[in-house]
């Protein structure tokens, strides 16, 4: 009987620890935000263009953007310094302001011509199972 009570107590403690861990991860989600999205107006006839987003991480753990999609493109590639990358790091308590010479998104296989004033829905996925969506306006600068 004593062994049964000890197992129950151990199980309850393990469940409480797991719940606290997952609660801290859920709190982390609230600290990650995407804003200031915009897409560079592509030259006439071009089937690719760059997109930029500011990603803020208010949490105590770094995150990595691991993929992205856009409703106006067949594929979105993560880029940094002109090279394709597998992730874009956002440091703990930090932010990434995407730029043409730094981290950015490359939209390829555009589904239609994009013109100034259009809006593109960008969705970013992270290694912490956080999904960020931002409306990006098409503009020249």
C-alpha positions, -999 to +999 in steps of 0.1 A: +000+000+000+028+024+009+045+017-025+012+026-043+010+060-025+047+067-033+041+060-070+010+082-070+029+110-053+059+106-078+035+106-107+017+138-094+051+155-091+062+145-126+029+158-140+032+191-121+068+196-134+057+188-170+027+212-167+050+240-154+075+234-183+048+235-210+032+266-193+066+284-196+067+274-233+032+288-238+042+320-221+072+322-245+048+322-275+032+355-263+065+373-264+071+367-302+056+392-326+059+399-363+053+434-377+063+459-403+059+434-432+065+447-467+072+433-501+094+450-527+076+458-559+091+434-585+101+448-619+075+441-646+076+404-657+098+392-628+086+361-610+104+367-577+109+395-552+121+401-516+099+404-485+109+419-451+095+415-416+105+427-381+104+398-357+105+406-320+113+380-293+104+391-258+111+357-244+141+344-226+150+318-252+162+324-287+140+312-316+147+303-352+124+310-381+126+278-400+102+283-429+078+308-444+049+309-469+032+337-488-002+336-504+012+353-535+041+330-541+047+293-549+077+292-526+094+313-500+131+310-493+149+321-461+180+342-471+208+360-453+234+381-470+222+368-504+226+332-495+199+306-488+198+295-451+179+269-432+169+293-404+169+329-393+178+334-356+160+358-334+179+362-301+163+361-267+150+395-257+160+407-292+147+413-327+155+409-363+148+437-388+149+420-421+168+439-449+180+434-484+217+429-474+208+408-443+181+383-434+151+384-456+126+363-475+128+356-512+093+350-528+096+329-560+070+316-584+048+347-580+012+337-587+003+371-602+019+404-609+024+425-577+018+462-578+022+490-552-005+489-526-012+451-529-012+431-497+006+398-493-001+375-463+032+362-450+033+333-425+065+324-406+071+292-387+096+287-359+114+258-342+092+265-311+060+257-330+051+294-331+033+306-362+034+343-370+013+359-397+017+395-410+001+414-438+028+429-460+022+458-482+038+459-517+059+490-522+091+502-538+109+511-506 
